[in-house]
Amino acid sequence: PRSAPVPRPALRPSARKSSAMGRSNVRVIVRARPTAGYASDNFQFNEASDSIDLKLAKDDSGGVVNNQQESWHFKLDKVMANASQEQVFESCAADVVRSVMEGYNGTILAYGQTGAGKTHTMTGGHVGFADRGIVPRSISQIYAEAAARPENNITIRLSYCEIYNELMFDLLTDVGVAEQSGDLHIFEDTKGSIHVKGLSCPVAGTEEEALHIFFQGDTNRHVAEHALNKGSTRSHCVFTIHVESRSRVESNEKVIFSKLHLVDLAGSERVKKTGTDGVTLKEASYINKSLSFLEQVVVALGDKHRDHVPYRQSKLTHMLKDSLGGNCKTTMVANIWPEAKMLEETTSTLRFATRMMRVSNDATVNVHLDPQLLIRKYERQIKELRQELAMHNTLANRSQIQYEEYTPDEQRELESKVSRYLEGEIQELEVVSVRMALEAFSCFRKLYNDLRTELAQRPNLAVGVAGAADQAPPGAVAEEGDPSAPRQGEVGESEERGISVGIAPSSSRPAQEDRIASGDAGDSSGDGPGAGQDRTALGLGGRTSQAGLGEQPPDKQVAFQEWKGREGQVYEAAFEKNKTELKERKNEVRDLLKAANLAKAQIDEAKDKLARKQADKPPEGARDEELIDEEEYALIRSLKETKQKYRDAFEKHRQVKADVIQIEHLMQTCKTKLVQAFEEWFDQKYGQLARAQEKAAAEAATGERYDPQEMFDLMEADRLETQHPDALAYHKARKNAVREARQKRGPAPAVRAR
């Protein structure tokens, strides 16, 4: 007997909210599986109006009076009949992923009967890179969005859990699923967020690492075969991307936490169609039971008169409490199978989809205060209290009291007082504050340590002087002139690109250069016009002749230095020009920073004077207007002018700082062009010889040749990089995950069918 028909959903699209924040209803998208047996008489997809019409002829066994419903009309957010994986991602997940990077929680779940294409929608097929599903594409977009936000420090963690027969398993742990007890505990924190205790959350630094973690966990899922699906997943899987974002530029740092649930639900089954028995039948009963609890939660959330929502009836609904009626932006993909024999399951899926559209969520940005932020806040409050205390001391004629740490000048002055007190010149040392007492104790400690060090070194003083006198050569005379005057070639002479280490003695020259110098001494001697040419031949030219003889190419560093003086002179001149301008700009930045700091100090001083002036004013009594005298007016005007000077200096500092960044970029570009031009010149002139030597060295070495598999991997990597920027990371992650899964299984094949 057929179940009783339900009334047509009366929800109007205008009554649903689609705001990016605040309360919004769950967005439902229907995706139809492509099939050769499409029942055009029963299904009509209206993609323009996002609706589906179902028709079913009456059963003749109903008799003459037959009130059986013949048609159904379902209005949804989006209907996709023949859509590619990319179109599904753009319609279902792209906006949710962007919201997650902005601090909102997001959930994308796939619902439908078994074999309708849920796993294909979430994970993807096995055709290739273009056939990947929502999860790999979401990972790629997450890392692309993180790279586009250099002002934030973003940490990405991943978790992957499986709910199989009402037991929860961690798919990312080193312990196999068969060895786990499945008793992972779900709990709710004080802020209402749902967490799973004991679930591993590894950090993924790159997109390839994240994809590898996902594929590695995906190989651990429970999969079986039945009449409708050769690779039916027998569990609910929740892959979660946890995003933690901290600002690098804001002074008041805040931490934003968000998470993206990517849920692949197990498909509902009719045992009479799947023909399951044994373990598979038990799995089907648990799947249908958990999906029934999920529908009860959805019905309760859609009923405004219900106070209690049964989240805790199953682990699936308990874990998705945030996604259903909580702080989350949720999108559901309802997968259907538009064939005549699947009409009952399709109608049930569409009814559930319309009920899900009534669920309302309240998405907000998840901002948490860092404990370090609270510490800085307390430090500011302490500073303000100290300033207020100093103001009260000034009003009470106690302005000499010091609460802040002593400056070096004040420490030296206090140390002098302590020394005179220890020598008896001062009978009493007046302590006016706790800070002074602490600083005085520090002075006592310093004097004590200095005296102890002096006493420890005193017996060795005479011995050290005698030894120095014995080691002095006879007849040594002190050098005349100023000892501090710099001399050319001395150690410590400041240069533009570093610090000189002096002139090396002639005996430290390498033996090869000595042989070259001695062998060509006759040619290079003399002051004639050919001498310079001969000396040049000893440098790059001489080595060029050796290269022509097949011995070895010239040293690349020496060739680079000489090439810069000839062919690369244009690049070198541009680099030096930018370097000089950069130095001038940095000096200007330093001067502007000093001016801004000076103006800031003047502002603080003017504020202090103005505060004291206002505190000294007598009470005005009952007068309505407050009068200021000329001195106070002058202070206010001076403070205003000083603030304007500070703003001007700071703005100019910002502009010059931007120029510095631009010049540094030009220098880097010029350096890159310089190196590229030299590499092209060097390869053109000596590349053939260098490659011949490398080939000979490779042939001489053993075990360094690429085998056919390695050569194939290299060619495959080049092909994938030209196909798509993310294709190489995707294929490498999947390949590594499959290899690791094969190693875990061992030489024997897996018993479980997949």
NUVEXVO-244805 format. One line per 3 residues: number of its first residue (from 1); their letters; for each residue x, y, z of C-alpha. Coordinates in steps of 0.001 Angstrom, whole numbers. Example, Ala and Ser with C-alpha at 12.3 -4.5 7.8 and 13.67 -1.06 7.14 Angstrom:
% residues 2
1) AS) 12300:-4500:7800 ~ 13670:-1060:7140
% end
This chain:
% residues 754
1) PRS) 0:0:0 ~ 1196:3527:-846 ~ 1698:6035:1925
4) APV) -800:8829:2353 ~ -9:11961:316 ~ 1170:15089:2060
7) PRP) -197:18536:1238 ~ 1731:20755:-1101 ~ 4263:22955:709
10) ALR) 2924:26455:1148 ~ 6221:28208:1907 ~ 6683:31333:-185
13) PSA) 10153:32340:-1363 ~ 9528:35929:-264 ~ 9088:34776:3315
16) RKS) 12608:33376:3490 ~ 15637:35458:4366 ~ 18907:35195:2485
19) SAM) 20996:37745:4344 ~ 24733:37157:4622 ~ 24519:37510:8386
22) GRS) 21879:37268:11070 ~ 18925:34931:10727 ~ 18652:33072:7448
25) NVR) 16975:29871:6355 ~ 18812:26788:5217 ~ 19473:26941:1499
28) VIV) 18380:23803:-394 ~ 19650:22849:-3845 ~ 18393:19818:-5755
31) RAR) 20760:17982:-8082 ~ 19426:15293:-10384 ~ 21626:12355:-11249
34) PTA) 22190:11907:-15001 ~ 20571:8653:-16074 ~ 19749:6903:-19321
37) GYA) 16333:5864:-17986 ~ 15047:9378:-17324 ~ 11278:9255:-16697
40) SDN) 10085:12261:-18651 ~ 6434:11315:-18031 ~ 6880:11559:-14274
43) FQF) 9459:14346:-13813 ~ 9517:17894:-15083 ~ 12426:20121:-14043
46) NEA) 11858:23878:-14267 ~ 15333:25353:-13794 ~ 14139:28860:-14655
49) SDS) 11631:28915:-11789 ~ 13627:26461:-9593 ~ 10753:24021:-9198
52) IDL) 10023:20347:-9848 ~ 6704:18784:-10881 ~ 6051:15090:-10230
55) KLA) 3233:13124:-11839 ~ 2031:9644:-10977 ~ -899:7861:-12589
58) KDD) -3587:6485:-10306 ~ -3479:2849:-9400 ~ -6369:882:-10927
61) SGG) -6631:-1211:-7790 ~ -8046:1809:-5950 ~ -11530:1220:-7293
64) VVN) -14032:3598:-8821 ~ -13753:6226:-6098 ~ -10014:6854:-5983
67) NQQ) -8749:10056:-4322 ~ -5106:9252:-4809 ~ -2934:12310:-5450
70) ESW) -1581:12395:-8978 ~ 831:15382:-8965 ~ 3241:17159:-6654
73) HFK) 4857:20581:-7002 ~ 8062:21419:-5116 ~ 9521:24937:-4979
76) LDK) 13225:25033:-4043 ~ 16139:27465:-3916 ~ 17943:25961:-6906
79) VMA) 17324:23085:-9308 ~ 20248:21625:-11276 ~ 19402:18901:-13764
82) NAS) 22531:18543:-15916 ~ 25216:20444:-14030 ~ 28957:19938:-13927
85) QEQ) 30965:19646:-10730 ~ 32231:23209:-11113 ~ 28702:24590:-11514
88) VFE) 27541:22679:-8435 ~ 30426:24086:-6380 ~ 29814:27672:-7491
91) SCA) 26092:27411:-6711 ~ 26335:25467:-3444 ~ 29656:26024:-1721
94) ADV) 31571:29053:-2999 ~ 29600:31609:-960 ~ 29710:29445:2173
97) VRS) 33500:29035:1923 ~ 33975:32806:1598 ~ 31770:33317:4649
100) VME) 33915:30869:6617 ~ 37009:32942:5839 ~ 35138:35996:7174
103) GYN) 34462:34291:10508 ~ 31096:32539:10035 ~ 30472:28844:10558
106) GTI) 29381:26959:7451 ~ 27905:23562:6637 ~ 27347:21794:3326
109) LAY) 25594:18442:3550 ~ 24534:15985:877 ~ 21233:14119:1398
112) GQT) 19420:11572:-732 ~ 18751:7941:-1398 ~ 21520:5440:-1949
115) GAG) 23101:5679:-5396 ~ 21804:9217:-6054 ~ 25302:10738:-6257
118) KTH) 25998:12169:-2785 ~ 29579:10937:-2519 ~ 30217:11954:-6129
121) TMT) 28982:15451:-5296 ~ 31063:15812:-2115 ~ 34255:13859:-2889
124) GGH) 34226:13597:-6673 ~ 34655:10878:-9222 ~ 37674:9019:-10501
127) VGF) 37775:10527:-13994 ~ 40348:13215:-13229 ~ 41056:16604:-11804
130) ADR) 38026:18294:-13386 ~ 35742:15682:-11783 ~ 36712:16545:-8183
133) GIV) 33888:17302:-5762 ~ 32946:19991:-3271 ~ 35469:18967:-596
136) PRS) 38665:19242:-2724 ~ 37397:22441:-4337 ~ 36582:23922:-918
139) ISQ) 40091:23125:299 ~ 41571:24861:-2759 ~ 39409:27946:-2241
142) IYA) 40222:28059:1491 ~ 43952:28229:805 ~ 43468:30683:-2064
145) EAA) 41480:32982:237 ~ 44145:32621:2952 ~ 46884:33589:479
148) ARP) 44846:36657:-547 ~ 44811:37871:3088 ~ 48481:38587:3926
151) ENN) 47401:40944:6696 ~ 46064:37979:8700 ~ 47882:35042:10251
154) ITI) 45632:32106:9336 ~ 45976:28597:10783 ~ 43998:25744:9212
157) RLS) 43261:22481:11015 ~ 41381:19466:9698 ~ 39280:16739:11304
160) YCE) 37481:13770:9759 ~ 35076:11555:11705 ~ 32762:8708:10712
163) IYN) 29472:7713:12367 ~ 29037:3997:11708 ~ 26255:2059:13461
166) ELM) 25957:4899:16032 ~ 29672:4654:16815 ~ 32082:7509:16088
169) FDL) 35505:6789:14582 ~ 38448:9079:13879 ~ 39562:8632:10265
172) LTD) 42785:10667:10628 ~ 44421:8867:13529 ~ 47223:6353:13158
175) VGV) 45079:3731:14867 ~ 42992:1789:12371 ~ 39203:2012:12388
178) AEQ) 38918:-1680:13285 ~ 41066:-1088:16396 ~ 39091:1912:17686
181) SGD) 36344:1593:20279 ~ 34110:4204:18599 ~ 33247:5991:21859
184) LHI) 34221:9533:20894 ~ 32314:11935:23123 ~ 30363:14953:21829
187) FED) 30145:17898:24229 ~ 28985:21503:24179 ~ 31099:24325:25590
190) TKG) 29907:27350:27561 ~ 29346:29358:24360 ~ 27123:26697:22806
193) SIH) 29636:25368:20274 ~ 29770:21632:19621 ~ 33087:19764:19917
196) VKG) 34178:16121:19728 ~ 36508:15096:22544 ~ 39483:13052:21415
199) LSC) 39107:13852:17704 ~ 42475:14561:16089 ~ 42862:17946:14346
202) PVA) 46208:18091:12496 ~ 47471:21389:11096 ~ 47705:21557:7290
205) GTE) 50204:24150:6124 ~ 49654:23761:2383 ~ 46870:22793:27
208) EEA) 48651:19591:-985 ~ 49024:18570:2660 ~ 45324:19198:3315
211) LHI) 44265:17183:265 ~ 46554:14353:1313 ~ 44974:14296:4791
214) FFQ) 41478:14201:3266 ~ 42266:11401:815 ~ 44034:9452:3546
217) GDT) 40934:9602:5759 ~ 38629:8862:2833 ~ 40321:5499:2260
220) NRH) 39321:4424:5798 ~ 35550:4732:5260 ~ 33171:1773:5457
223) VAE) 32044:855:1941 ~ 29924:-2070:709 ~ 28104:-3221:-2433
226) HAL) 24412:-3840:-3024 ~ 21975:-3975:-5924 ~ 21710:-185:-6398
229) NKG) 25297:892:-5751 ~ 28595:-965:-6158 ~ 30389:1441:-3792
232) STR) 27765:2426:-1235 ~ 29108:4270:1812 ~ 27754:2675:4971
235) SHC) 28295:5578:7345 ~ 27832:9324:7821 ~ 31099:11232:7402
238) VFT) 31838:14766:8575 ~ 34988:16447:7235 ~ 35621:19711:9102
241) IHV) 37974:22579:8232 ~ 38813:24697:11281 ~ 40080:28221:10493
244) ESR) 41803:30448:13040 ~ 42608:34016:11955 ~ 44693:36612:13781
247) SRV) 45367:40114:12499 ~ 48953:41146:11856 ~ 48293:44902:11526
250) ESN) 45694:45852:14132 ~ 46950:46906:17537 ~ 43911:45455:19301
253) EKV) 44289:41891:18178 ~ 41312:39612:18111 ~ 41075:35940:17227
256) IFS) 38381:34751:14803 ~ 37461:31077:14848 ~ 35276:29459:12208
259) KLH) 34620:25969:10910 ~ 33254:24401:7746 ~ 31391:21090:8037
262) LVD) 31356:19061:4798 ~ 28888:16236:5474 ~ 28380:13173:3304
265) LAG) 25301:11415:4677 ~ 24672:7749:4059 ~ 21804:7112:1664
268) SER) 18398:5977:2771 ~ 17574:2446:1594 ~ 14561:268:881
271) VKK) 15625:-3259:1693 ~ 13267:-4765:-897 ~ 15172:-2870:-3623
274) TGT) 18734:-3168:-2350 ~ 18398:-6843:-1377 ~ 20759:-6497:1579
277) DGV) 21171:-9081:4307 ~ 23540:-9904:7146 ~ 25945:-7118:8112
280) TLK) 24741:-4875:5303 ~ 21157:-5189:6561 ~ 22253:-4154:10046
283) EAS) 24069:-1150:8589 ~ 20958:-164:6602 ~ 18820:-265:9752
286) YIN) 21183:2069:11590 ~ 21338:4404:8580 ~ 17562:4664:8227
289) KSL) 17197:5105:11979 ~ 19661:8029:12162 ~ 18064:9666:9097
292) SFL) 14665:9350:10795 ~ 16057:11149:13851 ~ 17463:13824:11543
295) EQV) 14026:14347:10003 ~ 12464:14605:13477 ~ 14907:17382:14362
298) VVA) 14126:19201:11113 ~ 10373:18916:11721 ~ 10779:20211:15286
301) LGD) 12829:23190:14096 ~ 10252:24037:11443 ~ 7433:24046:14014
304) KHR) 7351:27373:15859 ~ 5213:25915:18645 ~ 7793:23256:19570
307) DHV) 10021:24107:22531 ~ 12134:20960:22602 ~ 14324:19815:19733
310) PYR) 15562:16193:20079 ~ 19202:16748:19120 ~ 20539:14040:21457
313) QSK) 18583:11176:19921 ~ 21525:10360:17639 ~ 25162:11310:17354
316) LTH) 24597:12752:13884 ~ 21996:15303:15016 ~ 23982:16073:18179
319) MLK) 27134:16827:16184 ~ 25199:18963:13663 ~ 23443:21016:16353
322) DSL) 25274:24164:15217 ~ 24323:23501:11596 ~ 20601:22948:12266
325) GGN) 19054:25995:13912 ~ 22314:27295:15380 ~ 25185:29620:14580
328) CKT) 25905:28519:11026 ~ 25247:29158:7342 ~ 23922:25843:6041
331) TMV) 23385:24590:2499 ~ 21892:21195:1703 ~ 22350:19403:-1613
334) ANI) 19415:17031:-2173 ~ 20457:14342:-4674 ~ 17650:12580:-6549
337) WPE) 17460:9727:-9068 ~ 14858:10678:-11723 ~ 13761:7243:-12824
340) AKM) 10283:5750:-12651 ~ 11327:2959:-10289 ~ 12844:5529:-7876
343) LEE) 9754:7752:-7746 ~ 8897:6966:-4113 ~ 12442:7689:-2840
346) TTS) 12620:10875:-4926 ~ 9313:12128:-3516 ~ 10526:11422:16
349) TLR) 13775:13320:-612 ~ 11947:16358:-2006 ~ 9550:16399:960
352) FAT) 12499:16408:3327 ~ 14095:19213:1288 ~ 11007:21420:1650
355) RMM) 10976:20788:5402 ~ 14667:21708:5603 ~ 13920:25040:3929
358) RVS) 11852:26016:6972 ~ 14824:25664:9354 ~ 16203:29052:10362
361) NDA) 19803:29647:11495 ~ 21419:32648:13183 ~ 24954:33062:11813
364) TVN) 27328:35438:13601 ~ 31064:36067:13432 ~ 32948:34012:16034
367) VHL) 35269:36515:17717 ~ 37263:35497:20782 ~ 39491:37683:22909
370) DPQ) 43081:36599:23216 ~ 44451:36473:26801 ~ 47373:38571:25592
373) LLI) 44864:41244:24610 ~ 43505:41320:28150 ~ 47043:41665:29503
376) RKY) 47667:44686:27277 ~ 44340:46143:28351 ~ 45304:45805:31994
379) ERQ) 48669:47387:31252 ~ 46929:50426:29749 ~ 44673:50691:32797
382) IKE) 47674:50541:35116 ~ 49347:53280:33111 ~ 46264:55488:33344
385) LRQ) 46035:54895:37096 ~ 49680:55841:37482 ~ 49106:59043:35548
388) ELA) 46125:59870:37729 ~ 48193:59175:40865 ~ 50940:61444:39570
391) MHN) 48338:64178:39036 ~ 47119:63827:42622 ~ 50706:63967:43869
394) TLA) 51226:67168:41934 ~ 48149:68748:43504 ~ 49440:67678:46918
397) NRS) 52907:69200:46210 ~ 54495:65748:45916 ~ 55659:66070:42324
400) QIQ) 59148:64652:43022 ~ 57789:61125:43589 ~ 58721:58685:40837
403) YEE) 56559:55640:40058 ~ 57894:54662:36651 ~ 61167:52854:36098
406) YTP) 64186:55107:36446 ~ 65953:56392:33376 ~ 69730:55818:33037
409) DEQ) 70417:59394:34170 ~ 68197:58973:37216 ~ 69838:55645:38003
412) REL) 73297:57222:37867 ~ 72159:60049:40123 ~ 70688:57599:42642
415) ESK) 73812:55448:42462 ~ 75887:58516:43301 ~ 73699:59171:46353
418) VSR) 74043:55562:47474 ~ 77856:55728:47082 ~ 78030:58885:49182
421) YLE) 75794:57239:51761 ~ 78105:54213:51920 ~ 81185:56456:52257
424) GEI) 79573:58422:55095 ~ 79141:61735:53281 ~ 75352:61476:53718
427) QEL) 73939:60348:57037 ~ 70425:59499:55802 ~ 69008:58361:52472
430) EVV) 65421:59568:52263 ~ 63043:57061:50630 ~ 60043:58813:49069
433) SVR) 58455:55895:47167 ~ 58546:52145:46776 ~ 60098:52568:43318
436) MAL) 63001:54498:44831 ~ 63540:51739:47406 ~ 63675:49096:44670
439) EAF) 66080:51161:42586 ~ 68268:51781:45636 ~ 68499:48057:46307
442) SCF) 69518:47574:42675 ~ 72285:50132:43166 ~ 73473:48341:46298
445) RKL) 73637:45076:44356 ~ 75557:46653:41492 ~ 78111:48263:43795
448) YND) 78561:44998:45648 ~ 79120:43011:42463 ~ 81588:45612:41129
451) LRT) 83578:45503:44353 ~ 83661:41701:44379 ~ 84833:41598:40765
454) ELA) 87549:44148:41482 ~ 88837:42164:44472 ~ 88857:38942:42430
457) QRP) 90951:40492:39640 ~ 93390:42456:41825 ~ 95967:39616:42488
460) NLA) 96357:38902:38725 ~ 96895:42508:37703 ~ 100671:42647:38156
463) VGV) 101202:39291:36452 ~ 99209:40419:33411 ~ 101240:43624:33036
466) AGA) 104562:41774:33320 ~ 103513:39230:30710 ~ 102509:41958:28291
469) ADQ) 105861:43676:28728 ~ 107790:40452:28031 ~ 105856:39750:24862
472) APP) 106506:43191:23345 ~ 109197:43053:20622 ~ 112340:45053:21235
475) GAV) 112460:48416:19545 ~ 108733:48608:19086 ~ 107613:52204:18778
478) AEE) 104056:53446:19042 ~ 102630:54649:15789 ~ 102368:58396:15495
481) GDP) 99217:60227:14751 ~ 95677:59766:15854 ~ 95075:56070:16691
484) SAP) 91410:56418:15959 ~ 91928:57755:12421 ~ 90869:55192:9810
487) RQG) 93530:53834:7477 ~ 92893:52213:4132 ~ 92700:48418:4274
490) EVG) 92567:48137:8067 ~ 90279:45690:9817 ~ 86994:47327:10767
493) ESE) 86945:49835:7930 ~ 83313:50582:7083 ~ 82252:49758:3552
496) ERG) 78993:50209:1732 ~ 78122:46507:1578 ~ 79613:45187:4789
499) ISV) 82723:45324:6988 ~ 86233:44923:5640 ~ 88387:42212:7123
502) GIA) 91700:43734:5993 ~ 94130:42995:3190 ~ 95174:39367:2841
505) PSS) 98946:38738:2758 ~ 100504:37710:-524 ~ 101341:34265:826
508) SRP) 97632:33410:1145 ~ 97019:33385:-2609 ~ 95910:29927:-3946
511) AQE) 98552:27830:-5647 ~ 96703:27720:-8971 ~ 96632:31497:-9239
514) DRI) 100356:31591:-8356 ~ 101101:29218:-11206 ~ 99066:31319:-13618
517) ASG) 100706:34511:-12399 ~ 104209:33052:-12631 ~ 103558:31500:-16017
520) DAG) 102343:34734:-17590 ~ 104623:37140:-15742 ~ 106552:37956:-18850
523) DSS) 103453:38734:-20859 ~ 101850:40909:-18212 ~ 104944:42947:-17291
526) GDG) 105475:46375:-18650 ~ 103432:49493:-19034 ~ 102706:49312:-22723
529) PGA) 99222:49349:-24243 ~ 99083:45543:-24398 ~ 99629:45108:-20661
532) GQD) 96023:45770:-19732 ~ 94822:43327:-22364 ~ 97134:40639:-21040
535) RTA) 95935:41201:-17482 ~ 92370:40879:-18708 ~ 93288:37621:-20367
538) LGL) 94433:36307:-16997 ~ 90934:36855:-15676 ~ 87960:35870:-17799
541) GGR) 89855:35575:-21072 ~ 92401:33098:-19782 ~ 89694:30863:-18414
544) TSQ) 87802:31147:-21676 ~ 90779:29731:-23524 ~ 90907:26862:-21038
547) AGL) 87214:26245:-21608 ~ 87847:26101:-25302 ~ 90388:23370:-24661
550) GEQ) 87693:21333:-22905 ~ 89160:21507:-19407 ~ 86538:23426:-17377
553) PPD) 84315:26529:-17622 ~ 85353:29657:-15696 ~ 84271:30181:-12132
556) KQV) 80732:31514:-12254 ~ 81252:34093:-9497 ~ 84377:35534:-11156
559) AFQ) 82642:35606:-14521 ~ 79669:37371:-12950 ~ 81820:40099:-11397
562) EWK) 83591:40799:-14695 ~ 80360:40555:-16716 ~ 78789:43248:-14557
565) GRE) 81530:45650:-15595 ~ 80841:45121:-19296 ~ 77591:43658:-20602
568) GQV) 75716:44018:-17302 ~ 76788:47587:-16637 ~ 73303:48900:-17426
571) YEA) 71691:46635:-14816 ~ 74405:47382:-12264 ~ 74037:51144:-12761
574) AFE) 70260:50928:-12294 ~ 70729:48833:-9172 ~ 73236:51272:-7663
577) KNK) 70970:54208:-8495 ~ 68036:52567:-6724 ~ 70300:51682:-3813
580) TEL) 71420:55299:-3413 ~ 67847:56524:-3571 ~ 66798:53872:-1066
583) KER) 69484:55022:1346 ~ 68306:58629:1040 ~ 64689:57617:1585
586) KNE) 65583:55572:4653 ~ 67439:58531:6124 ~ 64376:60640:5430
589) VRD) 62167:58043:7128 ~ 64439:58088:10165 ~ 64366:61897:10339
592) LLK) 60576:61976:9983 ~ 60225:59348:12682 ~ 62369:61409:15012
595) AAN) 60244:64485:14234 ~ 57043:62543:14911 ~ 58404:61213:18202
598) LAK) 59501:64694:19207 ~ 56042:66048:18398 ~ 54494:63207:20400
601) AQI) 56653:64088:23392 ~ 55626:67742:23039 ~ 51976:66686:22916
604) DEA) 52338:64694:26124 ~ 54098:67602:27810 ~ 51413:70063:26666
607) KDK) 48664:67728:27884 ~ 50364:67463:31261 ~ 50665:71242:31571
610) LAR) 47066:71762:30509 ~ 45847:69144:33005 ~ 47755:70812:35839
613) KQA) 46450:74208:34777 ~ 42840:72985:34764 ~ 43318:71235:38105
616) DKP) 44608:74447:39726 ~ 41516:76414:38671 ~ 39099:77226:41525
619) PEG) 35530:75849:41335 ~ 33187:78022:39264 ~ 30174:77638:41547
622) ARD) 26904:78197:39800 ~ 28272:79782:36619 ~ 26984:78236:33429
625) EEL) 29973:79009:31217 ~ 33546:78041:31953 ~ 36063:80842:31337
628) IDE) 39681:80217:30367 ~ 42534:82642:30842 ~ 45215:83569:28315
631) EEY) 47724:81032:29602 ~ 45267:78165:29288 ~ 44227:79386:25823
634) ALI) 47874:79489:24772 ~ 48360:75943:26026 ~ 45286:74715:24122
637) RSL) 46438:76448:20950 ~ 49970:75086:21312 ~ 48568:71588:21851
640) KET) 46446:71874:18720 ~ 49384:73075:16613 ~ 51626:70334:17968
643) KQK) 49016:67691:17118 ~ 48825:69053:13574 ~ 52628:68858:13299
646) YRD) 52503:65285:14542 ~ 49821:64318:12017 ~ 51750:65972:9159
649) AFE) 54981:64237:10144 ~ 53253:60895:10503 ~ 51502:61233:7127
652) KHR) 54737:62188:5395 ~ 56455:59281:7130 ~ 53788:56958:5767
655) QVK) 54240:58295:2225 ~ 58024:58011:2336 ~ 57687:54504:3792
658) ADV) 55562:53564:779 ~ 58286:54961:-1490 ~ 60847:52828:334
661) IQI) 58762:49710:-290 ~ 58421:50637:-3968 ~ 62160:51208:-4348
664) EHL) 62922:47892:-2634 ~ 60576:46222:-5112 ~ 62383:47916:-8019
667) MQT) 65730:46778:-6605 ~ 64505:43208:-6355 ~ 63188:43366:-9933
670) CKT) 66474:44822:-11160 ~ 68441:42150:-9302 ~ 66281:39438:-10851
673) KLV) 66796:40852:-14343 ~ 70536:41105:-13699 ~ 70807:37463:-12686
676) QAF) 68589:36286:-15551 ~ 70639:38219:-18128 ~ 73873:36799:-16740
679) EEW) 72471:33261:-16702 ~ 71416:33601:-20350 ~ 74863:34963:-21303
682) FDQ) 76720:32306:-19340 ~ 74553:29511:-20722 ~ 75006:30760:-24254
685) KYG) 78787:30946:-23908 ~ 79635:28067:-21577 ~ 76420:26074:-21323
688) QLA) 77458:23348:-23702 ~ 80674:22684:-21794 ~ 78886:22738:-18419
691) RAQ) 76234:20317:-19657 ~ 78884:18002:-21038 ~ 80651:17943:-17684
694) EKA) 77376:17315:-15861 ~ 76563:14465:-18231 ~ 79986:12937:-17690
697) AAE) 79608:13234:-13915 ~ 76150:11677:-14082 ~ 77453:8782:-16117
700) AAT) 80319:8272:-13678 ~ 78026:8262:-10648 ~ 76171:5072:-9837
703) GER) 72534:4920:-8700 ~ 71722:8544:-9650 ~ 69909:7916:-12918
706) YDP) 66134:8224:-13125 ~ 64292:4997:-13572 ~ 61321:4838:-16007
709) QEM) 58792:5438:-13213 ~ 60620:8566:-12017 ~ 60862:9884:-15558
712) FDL) 57134:9301:-15985 ~ 56421:11162:-12714 ~ 58478:14142:-13875
715) MEA) 56703:14328:-17236 ~ 53322:13918:-15509 ~ 54133:16778:-13112
718) DRL) 55012:19066:-16048 ~ 51764:18157:-17797 ~ 49620:18792:-14712
721) ETQ) 51227:22178:-14032 ~ 50278:23337:-17513 ~ 46724:21997:-17061
724) HPD) 45731:23859:-13848 ~ 47662:25486:-10959 ~ 45973:23218:-8380
727) ALA) 46040:20000:-10427 ~ 49525:18916:-9336 ~ 48745:19208:-5611
730) YHK) 45466:17312:-6093 ~ 47012:14385:-7965 ~ 50052:14122:-5673
733) ARK) 47840:14088:-2570 ~ 45541:11400:-3987 ~ 48460:9289:-5180
736) NAV) 50239:9455:-1813 ~ 47024:8600:54 ~ 46396:5554:-2135
739) REA) 50007:4410:-1702 ~ 49823:4713:2090 ~ 46502:2864:2190
742) RQK) 48015:49:104 ~ 50996:-161:2464 ~ 48710:-365:5507
745) RGP) 46701:-3200:3979 ~ 49873:-5136:3276 ~ 50463:-7632:468
748) APA) 47149:-9416:1059 ~ 44090:-7830:-586 ~ 41381:-6291:1547
751) VRA) 38534:-8616:2535 ~ 35908:-5914:2441 ~ 34402:-5203:-969
754) R) 34641:-1657:-2185
% end
